[in-house]
Amino acid sequence: MKISRIALGALILMVAAGIGFSQAVELTGAGATFPAPLYTKLFDQYAKEFGVKVNYQAIGSGGGIAQIKGKTVDFGASDAFLKDADLAAMPAAVLHIPIVAGAVVATYNLPGSLDLTFAPDVLADIFLGKITKWNDARIAATNPSVTLPKTTITVVHRSDGSGTTAVFTDYLSKVSDEWKAKVGSNTSVSWPAGIGGKGNAGVAGLVKQLPGSLGYVELIYALQNNMPYAALKNTTGAFVKPTLASTSAAAAVSIPDDTRVSLTDTTAPDGYPIVGFTWILLYKEQNYDNRPRAKADAVVKMLWWMTHDGQKYAEPLAYAALPTAVVSKAEAIIRSVTFKGSPLMK
């Protein structure tokens, strides 16, 4: 079958323009380990449905922030929102897209199936290194029916820049004046006590290996490793276990338009007190460093899917889906993303 020169020329133009042909787009992202189990599921499902491969590296929120700042990835991921000074230090305007909310839990390694509860000041003093034995009277006070061992507490914390750490230390700073003054809250802090593990998986692994240890991880990591986790006393005086319901209760608060908000130390009567959003970070203007329009389109469409259809994958992995009001905020932010000044989504 012969093809005329005109038809052949038209075919070449169609190929060049991508008309009628599927162009493979691959996106890269890096950052938070907090949502990594969910992101693995979401990106696998997205590739099956839309043919867009997403290569995500769970290197910690600090790494994700650094990579988006260096423009080496299409998006970063962080459980810590960028403060005003951090945003000002970025080469261009960066947006926060909330994806889900999750709970940070205090997990421990003690003999028997001990179901523990902690008062906020006690948890802070353990991580300050002031309470060093499991049978300390202050731990026993909220666990009267539990026989606590004389074992020394080995504190396990993150060794890398971490949004999980930012959420956890934000909570400790709210419930302990001493913690706020001596340590503070950030993705990385100078820990008064303990040993470090890389990523949520690293902390979970160390706690599981070390008898007498206590660490903090995102809820799904405790569940996946069949590890116990404590109930915490919230601002209303109730001892609350981290669950989907108590995480959702903590996230049902007034959210600013840019969604940069702390959810810790909730005033919700049934809310778990150590909860945080996890965000995707990207540049508002996607036309930078010879970036192709196809990638800009792909990342925006993916974010819309993650905040809508992708939400059904959250609860099976112990994350709380976004409240309706937060989805509306996310929609407005995604619609504000531009390429050469024009919105990518109408």
C-alpha positions, 0 to 999 in steps of 0.5 A: 500500500502506497502512501502519498507524500501529502499523507506521509507529511501529515502523518509526520506532523501528527507524530511530532505534535502527539496527535492521536498517539499516546506519549509516555510520561514519567514523573519523579517525586521524593520525600516523606516516608509517612505516606510511602505505603499509600503512595506505593499503592496510589502510583501503582494504580495510577500507572495501571489506569492512565499509563503514567509511571511515577518514580517515588523515592521515600527519602524523608520530608527533609530530602523531599523539600531539598529536591523540590528546591533543587528542581531535581524532581517533578514534585516533593512530598512532606509531612511538614508544611513550609514555613514563611521563611522556607517558602521565601527561600524557594526559587519560585512560589511553591504550593502545598496539596494535602493528600491524606491525614495520618496519625503518629503513634508511640510504639514500644517493645515490651514482653506480653501484650501490654496496652499502654496509655500515656499522659502528654507530659510523661511522653515528653519527659521520656523523650527528654531522657528524664523518665528512664525506666518502664516502671516509673511511677508516672507511667504506672499512674495511667496504667494501674492494671499493668505490671510494668517491667523494671527495664530501661527505656531505649528511646528511638527517634528519626535520624533523617530530616522528617515530617513525622518528626515535625508532627511529633515534636510539634505535639511535644512542644505544645504539651511541654514547655520544657520540650519547647524551650530545650528542643523545639519542633522541626523536621530535624532536632537535637535529640536529648536521648536515644538512638536514630533510625532512618525513615519510619521503617527504620524506626519501626525496625529498631523498636521491633529489634530492641527490648524496652524501646519506645519510638514514634512512627506513622500508624500504618508502620505499627500495623504492618509490623504487628507492633503495639501503640499507646493511647494518649490523653487529649486536651479534653482528658480522654485517653484516645487510641489512634484510629481512622475515626480519631484521626478524622476527628482531629482533621475536622478543623478550620483549614486555611486556603493554603492548607498549611495547618497543624493538627496536633493537640486537637480540641476534638473530644474524640480526636487523637492528639498526634495527627498531621496532613501530608502534602505534595509540593510543586511549583505554581508555575510549571514552565521552568528549566525547559520543562515540557508541557506534557509533564506539567499536565501530567502532574496536575492531572495526577494530583486531581486524581489523588485528591478525588478517586485516589482517596478510596485507597486511604482508609484500607492503609490506615490513613484518613481521607481528606474531609470534603472541605479540604478537598475543596481547598485542594481543588482551588490550589490545583487549579492555580497551577500554571504553565506560561501563566495560563492555568493547566486546569480550567 
